[in-house]
Amino acid sequence: MTPSEANAITPDSVGHRLCAACQSAGACKLGLKCLGLDDQGAVDFDIVCGPQFEGGRGVAHGGWTAATLDEMLGTVAMLHKSLTVTKSLAVEFLKPVPIGQALKGRAWNDHKQGHRWHNVGEISLAATGVVLGRATGVFSQRNPDHFDRHEAWLKAELAGAAPQPS
């Protein structure tokens, strides 16, 4: 499958495209289920952090929290029919995220500046609504051939690279 073919896959009813690593599984390996856009243009998610992402005893690894928030924020533009990639991401870890508990996610666009989307999102405990983590991110809008161009760049870059010591 070429990068262009992978970007064309939309396996769920709300138009959420799974990342390349999750397409073969047919579900998000981070534990996100996209519920779609609401009337305000925000995206809602049902989330469960699986035991494979346990950091401290009974809680999610911070890397899982950051990756989950990145995926949520990136989905905002996608559901608005725009391809974006992460330029920057700032994460606030407010409370430990429990493993195996129902979580809610919500992400939205704060504003756009040229080709940049400034998005915000939160993960909360479904049972109480307490916010566990929050992120702000800047996402750069890209043309559909973005990943094809990256693949060509990488091939050229590696062709000119010095041999690696064995």
C-alpha positions as MATLAB code, in Angstrom:
seq = 'MTPSEANAITPDSVGHRLCAACQSAGACKLGLKCLGLDDQGAVDFDIVCGPQFEGGRGVAHGGWTAATLDEMLGTVAMLHKSLTVTKSLAVEFLKPVPIGQALKGRAWNDHKQGHRWHNVGEISLAATGVVLGRATGVFSQRNPDHFDRHEAWLKAELAGAAPQPS';
ca = [
       0.000    0.000    0.000;
       1.414    3.406   -0.957;
       1.226    6.390    1.406;
      -1.444    7.945   -0.846;
      -3.574    4.798   -0.654;
      -3.211    4.677    3.138;
      -4.367    8.279    3.476;
      -7.512    7.527    1.460;
      -8.817    4.887    3.914;
     -11.778    5.987    6.043;
     -12.864    2.858    7.919;
     -15.521    4.284   10.205;
     -18.891    5.949    9.728;
     -17.778    9.386   10.961;
     -14.893    9.717    8.497;
     -12.091    9.223   11.019;
      -9.068    7.790    9.199;
      -6.963    5.429   11.241;
      -3.227    6.051   11.233;
      -1.116    3.703    9.120;
      -0.115    1.590   12.136;
      -3.737    0.991   13.174;
      -5.277    0.300    9.757;
      -4.311   -3.386    9.763;
      -5.987   -3.864   13.152;
      -9.110   -2.007   12.013;
      -9.199   -0.049   15.271;
      -7.150    2.568   17.075;
      -4.441    0.820   19.108;
      -4.407    3.757   21.544;
      -8.005    2.924   22.538;
      -9.835    5.869   20.929;
     -13.263    5.602   19.361;
     -14.150    8.745   17.426;
     -17.791    9.749   17.882;
     -17.715   12.501   15.236;
     -18.322   16.236   15.117;
     -20.883   17.932   17.320;
     -22.945   21.028   16.436;
     -20.079   23.345   17.466;
     -17.514   21.549   15.292;
     -15.786   19.828   18.215;
     -14.873   16.128   18.087;
     -15.892   13.727   20.851;
     -14.207   10.416   21.710;
     -14.782    7.398   23.916;
     -11.406    6.204   25.218;
     -10.000    3.354   27.285;
      -6.280    3.081   28.020;
      -5.308   -0.582   27.792;
      -2.881   -2.347   30.157;
      -0.148   -2.398   27.484;
       0.275    1.357   28.096;
       0.667    1.151   31.883;
       3.407    3.443   33.175;
       3.107    3.621   36.943;
       1.012    1.112   38.871;
      -2.542    1.279   37.471;
      -1.988    4.458   35.456;
      -1.206    5.301   31.851;
       2.296    6.135   30.676;
       2.631    9.845   29.941;
       3.621    8.986   26.381;
       0.234    7.331   25.860;
      -1.514   10.448   27.186;
       0.493   12.707   24.857;
      -0.036   10.432   21.831;
      -3.768   10.183   22.540;
      -4.137   13.955   22.807;
      -2.113   14.389   19.596;
      -4.422   11.961   17.771;
      -7.500   13.747   19.113;
      -6.289   17.208   18.092;
      -5.226   15.983   14.664;
      -8.662   14.497   14.058;
     -10.308   17.935   14.271;
      -9.004   19.122   10.889;
      -9.493   15.684    9.324;
     -13.212   15.719   10.085;
     -13.328   19.224    8.609;
     -11.887   17.703    5.391;
      -8.341   19.079    5.825;
      -5.090   17.127    6.025;
      -2.809   18.464    8.754;
       0.348   17.302   10.500;
       1.510   18.172   13.995;
       3.843   21.163   14.182;
       3.883   21.502   17.973;
       2.122   19.966   20.950;
       2.022   21.119   24.584;
       0.579   18.666   27.107;
      -0.564   19.310   30.687;
      -0.722   16.209   32.885;
      -3.312   17.192   35.508;
      -4.140   13.849   37.173;
      -2.975   10.259   36.613;
      -4.965    8.572   33.841;
      -6.331    5.227   35.090;
      -5.865    2.032   33.083;
      -9.032    0.229   31.961;
     -11.481    2.974   32.953;
     -13.958    4.692   30.630;
     -12.595    8.064   29.546;
     -14.010   10.863   27.422;
     -12.105   13.013   24.989;
     -13.032   16.280   23.379;
     -11.028   18.317   20.864;
     -11.772   21.508   18.951;
     -10.246   24.246   16.863;
      -9.496   27.409   18.818;
      -8.563   29.417   15.709;
      -6.870   29.244   12.332;
      -3.977   31.413   11.252;
      -3.155   30.996    7.566;
      -2.502   27.275    6.973;
      -2.131   26.582   10.705;
      -4.842   25.094   12.889;
      -4.553   25.904   16.626;
      -6.398   23.047   18.354;
      -7.232   22.234   21.968;
      -8.325   19.015   23.654;
      -8.968   17.313   26.973;
      -9.211   13.802   28.371;
     -11.549   13.331   31.333;
     -12.742   10.496   33.541;
     -16.143    9.466   32.130;
     -17.650    8.657   35.549;
     -17.021   12.092   37.090;
     -15.972   14.486   34.327;
     -12.731   15.446   36.075;
     -10.149   16.588   33.506;
      -7.031   14.395   33.601;
      -5.001   15.884   30.765;
      -5.125   18.772   28.345;
      -3.206   19.759   25.229;
      -2.817   22.613   22.816;
      -1.295   22.063   19.434;
      -0.492   23.723   16.157;
      -1.218   21.676   13.042;
       0.051   22.620    9.573;
      -2.318   22.071    6.679;
      -0.794   19.922    3.910;
      -1.588   18.911    0.331;
      -2.775   15.338   -0.319;
       0.646   14.393   -1.759;
       2.428   15.298    1.501;
       3.446   11.738    2.403;
       4.496   10.917   -1.165;
       6.787   13.975   -1.121;
       8.187   12.931    2.265;
       8.912    9.425    0.977;
      10.783   10.889   -2.043;
      12.723   13.294    0.204;
      13.751   10.498    2.578;
      14.892    8.273   -0.274;
      17.071   11.106   -1.661;
      18.369   11.978    1.818;
      19.390    8.414    2.572;
      20.973    7.984   -0.866;
      23.417   10.769    0.015;
      24.042    9.613    3.593;
      27.447    8.416    4.708;
      27.645    4.631    5.279;
      26.779    3.578    8.812;
      29.492    1.760   10.790;
      28.723   -1.925   11.295;
];
